[in-house]
């Protein structure tokens, strides 16, 4: 027998938690499913400086703990370590299947965000968990006093590089261009850090080692010349892919795989809404995810009340 809730939220980041707060305050029986623990991508950020209401700067983990606490305070039921495998429609209701069980609902809000994109080079998969990582907050402590490379030049790469610089001996920032894409305030902090060295116009082409990472092979984007750097770890931040494969044909996607929604965050399937980074949008920030979560919840509430 399937457990029933009027609304099911998939994903416990800023968008999902906000949607949960709004739905519970509206009196909608709601369940949130999260494959890890609530918080999402912001948990990996040490300093958040542009979220309104926190001028003193706050860590992503603390901010998300506050989101989670408020959601639970509203009565939101959260199932952690619950990976959604499939969503189908049966007899006019959504059925969300996970590794632990199935849940029936009138509406679904998907707020699963994105997953790190892979570099696609030799050695990346071989050394995953043995020197290759996509999360400095998760794995940085394993490299205390060692040398690492951070691949990328956006906000995530530089913020994670700064986090690593607190524990490692040296951080090589490898970027394919001659200028970073990260916000200027983050760049300035990185340029002032003596532990960070910038390798411009370089791309990784291979990761080498015996039992763990020992070398990274770089190629100059202008001359084609290759060089090797001895390192102990590689942290890659070369983009992100939407985590929505479980939706199958219930939604339409753009060429990059991000879900297409209308201005009310509705998909082509009635009663299914997508909020946050998983949908096609111009800006992916905590503030925009919060706005998405609120709107998706309001639209889901109206849909549910209409059905009732």
N, C-alpha and C positions, 0 to 999 in steps of 0.2 A: 504494500500500500504506500502511495506517494504522500509525503508530507506536504500540506497545503499552506501557502502564504499568499496574500493578495498581490504582493510585489516581491520579486527577487532581484537583488543587486549582485552583479558579478564584478568583483574587484574592490579592494579596500584602500585605495589611494585617496587623494583629496576629493576627486569627483565622486567616488563611491560613498565615502563617509558623509559628504555634504548631502548627497541624495538621500541617504539613510536618515539624517537629521530632519530634513524637510518632510519626508514621508511619514516618519513616526509622529512628528508634531501635527500632521494632518489626520492622524488617527488611522493610517493605513498599516495593516499588519505586514511587516517587512522582514526579510531575511537577507543578510549580506554574506556572500561566499568569498573567501580570500584564500589563494593558493599557498601563501606563506603566513605572515602576520600583518595586521593593518599598518598602513603607512605609505606603501608604494615607493616610487623613485625618490621623493624628497628625503627619505630616511638616510640616503647616502650622501647628503649634502651637509657639510659642517657649518657653513654660514649662510643664512638667508637674510638678505638685506633689503629686499624690495617688496616684502609682503606687508600690506598696510596694517598699521596698528602695532608694529614691532620695530620701532626706530632704533632700539638698543641692539638689534641683531639677535637672531635666535637660530639654534641648530634645527635641521630638518627633523631629526628624531624627536626633539622636544615639541616642535610644532605639531607633528603628526600624533604624538601622544595626547596632546590637547584635543585634537580633532576626534581621536578615538574615544577619549574619556567623555566628551560631550555627546557623541553618538550613543554610547552605552548608557549614559545618563538619561537619554530620551527613551531608553528601552529597546534599542536596536539589538536584535539577535545577530551575533557574528560567529560564523563557523570558520575557524582558522585551518590551514593546511588542507583545504578542500579544493581540489583541482577540477574545474568544469571540463568535461570531455565532449559534451554535445548538448545542444538545445533543439528541441523539436516542438511541433504543435500537434496535440492530440485532442480531438473532440473540442476544439475551440480554446484550449488552454495550453500555456507553455509548459513544457516539461524540461527541466534543467537537470542533466545527469552528471554526477560527480563520481569520484572513486569511492565515496562512502555511501552514496544513496541518490535518490531522485527527488526532486521538488517540483510541485505543480504550482502555477501562479497565473494570475490574470494578465500581469504586465511584467516586463523584464527591463532593467536598466543595466547596460554593459559599460563598465568603466575599468577595463583591464589594462589600459595604458599601452606601453611598448616594451619590447625586449631588445637587448643589445644586438646590434648587427655584427656579424663576424667579418674578419679581415679577408678570409678566404685564401690564406697562404699556407705553404707547407710547414708543418710543425704546430700549427695552431690547435688543431683537434688532438694531436698526439700528446701535447703538453698541457692540455686543459686540466687544471687542478694540480699541476706540477710546475707552476711558474707562470702559466697564462691565466689571466683573470679579467673580469669585466666589472669588478666592484672593489675599489680601494677600501671602503669602509668595512666590507666583509672580510677581506683577506690581507689588508695592509700589515697587520701585526706579525704575519708570518715572515715578513721581509725586513724586520728590524735590523738596522746596521748594514743592510745590503744595498746593491745598486739595481734600479729598475728603470724601465722605459714606459712612458705613457704615450700612446698613439692617438693623435687628434689635436685640434686647436679650438674647439668650442668650449662653452661654459662647463660642460660635464668633465671634459678632459683636464682643464686647468684647475677646476675646483678639486677634483680627485688627486691631481698632482700635488696641490698644496696640502691636502690631507696626508698623502704619502710622505711628503717632506718632513712631517713631524716625527716620523719613526725610522725612515730609511737613511742611508748614507748619501745617496745621489739619485736625482730624478732627471732622466733624459727625456725631454719633450720632443717627440718626432712629429713634424707637421709638413704636409705636402706643399705648403705655400711659404711665402716669406713674411707673413703677418698672421696673427691669431684672429679667430672669429669671436672669441669670448668677449664679454662686456669689459669695457675699459677698466672699471674698478677692480675686476678680477685679474686682468692682465697686469695692472700696476703692482698688485700684491705679489704676483708670480715673479715679475722681473726684479723685485727687491729681495727675493729669496735666494740666498747664496747656494742652496742645495739644488736649485733647478737650472739645468743647462738646456738651451734650445737648439735643436738641429733642424735648420730650415731647409725647405725644398727637398725633403727626404720622405720616402715611403718604405714601409717594411715589405720585404719580399720572401723572407724565410726565417724561421725560428729553429735554432739548433741546440743540441745537447745530447747527453747520454740518458740518464735517468730523470733529469729535470732540465729546465731552461739554463743554458750557459752562454749562448750568443744570439744576437739578432743581426740579420743581414739587411742593410739599407741600400736603397738605390736613389741616386740623385735625379730629381725630376727634370733637370735641365741638361745635364751632361750624360746621364745614363750610367755613370760610374758607380760601382758597388763598393761597399765598405762593411766591416763587421765591428760590433761593439760587444764587449764582454759584459753581460748583465745576469741578474738572478731572477728577474721577473718581468713580464710584459702585461701592461694594463691597457686594454683597447677600448677606445671611445670614438668609433668611426660612423656612428649613426644608430638608428633604431628602427625596428619593425613592429607594426601593430600586432598585439597578441589577441587575435580574433579568429583564428583558424576554426575554432569550435562552432562558429556561427554558420559555416557552410554557405548555402544559397539563400539564407534568410536576409542577407544584406547585399548591397552593391558596393563595390570598392573602386578606388582609383588605381592607376598603374603601379603605385608603390604599395598597394594593399590596404590603405587607410579607408575606413568605412565612410560612405557618402550618406549624409543626413540632410534634412531640410532645416530651416531656421529654427524649428522647434525641437531639433535633435531626433526627429522621428526617422526611421528607416523605411524601406519598402514594405516591411512586415508590420502590420498594425499592432500596436501595443509593445513594440520593441524599440527602445531608445538607446543611443550610444552617446556617452559623455566623456570628455577629457581627451587625452592624447591619442586614443585609438581611432578617432575620427579625423577626417580631412579638415584641417584648419590652418590658419596662418601662424598663430602664436601658441606655443605650448609652455605654459607657466602654471604655478600653483593657483594664481588668481583666476586664470581663465578656466582651469579645471573646476574650481569652486563654483564659478558662474554656470558652467555646464551642468554640474551636479544639481544645482538648485533648479535650473530650467527643466532638466529631464525629470526630476521628481514631481514638479508641478504638472507637467504634461502627463506623466504616468498616473498621478492622482486623478486627474480629470478623466482619463481613459477608464480607469477602474470604476470610478463613480458612475460613469456612463453605462458601463456593463452591468453594474449592480442595480 
